[in-house]
């Protein structure tokens, strides 16, 4: 690895950590850079997943004020997101990447559209506050499992998917949902670290350069997200999601 490659990874890690904390999609910055310095696609994907995971942890610390009162909710969904992430990791290591490459852009764009048209969709599906406790619990578990499955396979735009799914089923503010997203993203990241570190083709030199930068970026991004008005935060998330989906769609076809 050259000095230029190292500097490029540091900048990409900082930017990716900030974007992940605010909206998700930071892997769209770090993953292409890993490809650009010469890593094979699977190695780049696995190394990227390990690199951004600590940044998610920093995002949790930065958004802890908005996690107040969500302890019970977090305990209820953690086993579900772990199960989803384990299944997704197994898919990545046992199936051809080409098939999911075609599906991923549509998942990201669908999640972005869900968030963009959330009010209309709630009108069709019913407001979260109108759901019975049992139905709300089932919908929450389903949304978390699907996002965990996606995150275990391909991490890019996991935050967008989580916010879109959680906002549709939870009657809560976007800031608190974003904070919960950080916890779930960190959990998925932890699962992928354990699985990929043992079974995946990790490039540890690249990981060592990216991790410190994503940690700093994750903390800074979480703080920035707390200062953004809800309308601006939603616009940022939708913009990032559309950009991630568009780039992935171009790459797939």
C-alpha positions as CSV (number, residue, x, y, z in Angstrom):
1,X,0.0,0.0,0.0
2,X,1.4,3.4,-1.0
3,X,1.3,6.6,1.0
4,X,-1.3,8.0,-1.4
5,X,-3.5,4.9,-0.9
6,X,-3.3,5.4,2.9
7,X,-4.2,9.0,2.7
8,X,-7.1,8.2,0.3
9,X,-8.4,5.6,2.8
10,X,-8.2,8.0,5.7
11,X,-10.2,10.7,3.9
12,X,-12.8,8.1,2.6
13,X,-13.1,6.7,6.1
14,X,-13.8,10.1,7.7
15,X,-16.4,11.0,5.0
16,X,-18.0,7.6,5.2
17,X,-18.3,7.7,9.0
18,X,-20.0,11.1,8.9
19,X,-22.5,10.0,6.2
20,X,-23.3,6.7,7.9
21,X,-24.1,8.5,11.2
22,X,-26.4,11.1,9.5
23,X,-28.2,9.0,6.8
24,X,-26.4,5.8,6.0
25,X,-24.7,5.1,2.7
26,X,-21.1,5.9,3.8
27,X,-20.0,2.6,2.3
28,X,-20.7,4.1,-1.1
29,X,-17.6,6.2,-0.4
30,X,-15.3,3.6,1.3
31,X,-16.2,0.6,-0.9
32,X,-15.3,2.2,-4.3
33,X,-12.0,3.5,-2.8
34,X,-11.1,-0.1,-1.7
35,X,-11.8,-1.2,-5.2
36,X,-9.8,1.7,-6.6
37,X,-6.6,0.7,-4.6
38,X,-6.8,-2.8,-6.2
39,X,-8.8,-5.0,-3.8
40,X,-11.0,-7.7,-5.5
41,X,-14.7,-7.1,-5.0
42,X,-15.4,-9.7,-2.3
43,X,-12.3,-8.7,-0.4
44,X,-13.3,-5.0,-0.7
45,X,-16.8,-5.7,0.5
46,X,-15.7,-7.8,3.5
47,X,-12.9,-5.3,4.4
48,X,-15.3,-2.4,4.1
49,X,-17.9,-4.1,6.5
50,X,-15.2,-4.5,9.1
51,X,-13.9,-1.0,8.7
52,X,-17.2,0.9,9.1
53,X,-18.4,-1.2,12.1
54,X,-16.5,0.8,14.7
55,X,-17.8,4.1,13.2
56,X,-21.4,2.8,14.0
57,X,-20.3,2.4,17.6
58,X,-19.1,6.0,17.7
59,X,-22.4,7.1,16.3
60,X,-24.2,5.4,19.1
61,X,-22.1,7.3,21.7
62,X,-22.8,10.6,19.8
63,X,-26.6,10.0,19.7
64,X,-27.0,8.6,23.2
65,X,-29.2,11.6,24.3
66,X,-31.9,10.5,21.7
67,X,-31.7,6.9,23.0
68,X,-33.2,7.9,26.3
69,X,-36.3,5.8,27.0
70,X,-35.7,3.3,24.2
71,X,-34.0,0.6,26.3
72,X,-36.9,-1.8,26.2
73,X,-37.4,-1.3,22.5
74,X,-33.7,-2.0,21.9
75,X,-33.7,-5.2,24.0
76,X,-36.7,-6.5,22.0
77,X,-35.2,-6.0,18.6
78,X,-31.5,-6.9,19.2
79,X,-31.9,-10.7,18.9
80,X,-33.9,-10.2,15.6
81,X,-31.3,-7.9,14.0
82,X,-28.5,-10.4,15.0
83,X,-30.4,-13.3,13.4
84,X,-30.9,-11.3,10.2
85,X,-27.2,-10.2,10.1
86,X,-26.1,-13.8,10.6
87,X,-28.3,-15.0,7.7
88,X,-27.0,-12.2,5.5
89,X,-23.4,-12.9,6.3
90,X,-24.0,-16.6,5.4
91,X,-25.5,-15.6,2.1
92,X,-22.5,-13.4,1.2
93,X,-20.0,-16.2,1.9
94,X,-22.0,-19.0,0.2
95,X,-23.7,-17.5,-2.8
96,X,-22.6,-15.6,-6.0
97,X,-22.4,-11.9,-5.6
98,X,-23.8,-11.2,-9.1
99,X,-27.4,-12.1,-8.2
100,X,-27.6,-9.7,-5.2
101,X,-25.8,-7.0,-7.1
102,X,-29.0,-6.8,-9.3
103,X,-31.3,-6.7,-6.3
104,X,-29.5,-4.2,-4.1
105,X,-30.1,-1.0,-6.1
106,X,-33.9,-1.7,-6.1
107,X,-33.8,-2.3,-2.3
108,X,-32.0,1.0,-1.7
109,X,-34.3,3.0,-4.1
110,X,-37.3,1.3,-2.6
111,X,-36.3,2.3,0.9
112,X,-35.6,5.9,-0.2
113,X,-39.1,6.1,-1.8
114,X,-40.6,4.6,1.3
115,X,-39.1,7.5,3.4
116,X,-39.9,10.1,0.8
117,X,-43.6,9.1,0.5
118,X,-43.9,8.1,4.2
119,X,-47.0,10.3,4.8
120,X,-49.0,8.8,1.9
121,X,-47.9,5.3,2.8
122,X,-49.0,5.8,6.3
123,X,-52.4,6.9,5.0
124,X,-52.7,3.6,3.1
125,X,-51.3,1.3,5.8
126,X,-52.5,3.3,8.8
127,X,-50.5,5.5,11.3
128,X,-48.2,3.6,13.6
129,X,-50.2,4.9,16.6
130,X,-53.3,3.2,15.1
131,X,-51.8,-0.2,15.1
132,X,-52.6,-2.7,17.8
133,X,-49.6,-3.4,20.1
134,X,-49.3,-7.0,18.7
135,X,-49.4,-5.8,15.1
136,X,-46.9,-3.0,15.8
137,X,-44.5,-5.5,17.4
138,X,-44.7,-7.9,14.5
139,X,-44.1,-5.2,11.9
140,X,-41.1,-3.9,13.9
141,X,-39.6,-7.3,14.2
142,X,-40.1,-7.9,10.4
143,X,-38.6,-4.6,9.4
144,X,-35.6,-5.1,11.7
145,X,-34.9,-8.7,10.4
146,X,-35.1,-7.7,6.8
147,X,-32.6,-4.8,7.4
148,X,-30.3,-7.1,9.4
149,X,-30.4,-9.6,6.5
150,X,-29.5,-6.8,4.0
151,X,-26.8,-5.4,6.3
152,X,-25.1,-8.8,6.8
153,X,-24.8,-9.2,3.0
154,X,-24.1,-5.7,1.7
155,X,-23.7,-2.9,4.2
156,X,-24.1,0.1,1.9
157,X,-27.2,2.2,2.6
158,X,-28.2,0.1,5.6
159,X,-29.0,3.3,7.5
160,X,-31.4,4.4,4.8
161,X,-33.2,1.1,4.9
162,X,-33.4,1.1,8.7
163,X,-34.7,4.6,8.9
164,X,-37.3,4.0,6.2
165,X,-38.5,0.8,7.8
166,X,-38.5,2.1,11.4
167,X,-40.2,5.3,10.5
168,X,-43.0,3.4,8.8
169,X,-43.8,1.3,11.9
170,X,-42.8,3.5,14.8
171,X,-44.6,6.5,16.1
172,X,-41.6,8.5,17.1
173,X,-39.4,11.4,16.1
174,X,-37.0,11.1,13.2
175,X,-34.1,12.0,15.5
176,X,-34.9,9.2,18.0
177,X,-35.4,6.8,15.1
178,X,-32.0,7.8,13.7
179,X,-30.5,7.1,17.1
180,X,-32.1,3.6,17.2
181,X,-30.8,3.1,13.6
182,X,-27.3,3.7,14.9
183,X,-27.7,1.0,17.6
184,X,-29.0,-1.5,15.1
185,X,-26.3,-0.6,12.5
186,X,-23.6,-1.1,15.2
187,X,-25.1,-4.5,16.1
188,X,-25.0,-5.6,12.5
189,X,-21.5,-4.3,12.2
190,X,-20.5,-6.3,15.2
191,X,-21.9,-9.5,13.8
192,X,-20.1,-9.0,10.4
193,X,-16.8,-8.3,12.2
194,X,-17.1,-11.7,14.0
195,X,-18.1,-13.6,10.9
196,X,-15.9,-11.9,8.3
197,X,-12.8,-11.8,10.5
198,X,-12.9,-15.6,10.7
199,X,-14.3,-16.7,7.3
200,X,-13.9,-13.7,4.9
201,X,-10.9,-12.6,2.8
202,X,-10.1,-9.5,4.8
203,X,-7.3,-7.0,3.8
204,X,-6.2,-6.0,7.3
205,X,-3.9,-3.2,6.2
206,X,-6.8,-1.4,4.6
207,X,-9.0,-2.0,7.7
208,X,-6.3,-0.6,9.9
209,X,-6.3,2.7,7.9
210,X,-10.1,3.0,7.7
211,X,-11.2,2.2,11.2
212,X,-9.8,5.3,13.1
213,X,-11.2,7.6,10.4
214,X,-14.7,6.0,10.5
215,X,-14.8,6.2,14.3
216,X,-14.0,10.0,14.2
217,X,-16.4,10.5,11.3
218,X,-19.2,8.5,13.1
219,X,-19.0,10.6,16.2
220,X,-18.9,13.9,14.3
221,X,-21.8,12.8,12.1
222,X,-24.0,11.8,15.0
223,X,-23.4,15.2,16.6
224,X,-24.2,17.0,13.4
225,X,-27.4,15.0,13.0
226,X,-28.6,16.2,16.4
227,X,-28.3,19.8,15.2
228,X,-30.2,19.4,11.9
229,X,-33.9,20.2,11.8
230,X,-36.1,17.2,11.1
231,X,-37.1,18.4,7.6
232,X,-33.4,19.0,6.7
233,X,-32.4,15.6,8.1
234,X,-35.1,13.9,6.1
235,X,-34.0,15.7,2.9
236,X,-30.4,14.6,3.5
237,X,-31.4,11.0,4.0
238,X,-33.6,10.9,0.9
239,X,-30.9,12.6,-1.2
240,X,-28.2,10.2,0.0
241,X,-30.5,7.2,-0.5
242,X,-31.3,8.3,-4.1
243,X,-27.7,8.8,-4.9
244,X,-26.6,5.4,-3.4
245,X,-29.4,3.6,-5.3
246,X,-28.6,5.4,-8.6
247,X,-24.9,4.6,-8.5
248,X,-25.5,1.0,-7.5
249,X,-28.1,0.7,-10.4
250,X,-25.5,2.0,-12.9
251,X,-22.9,-0.4,-11.6
252,X,-25.3,-3.4,-11.8
253,X,-26.4,-2.8,-15.4
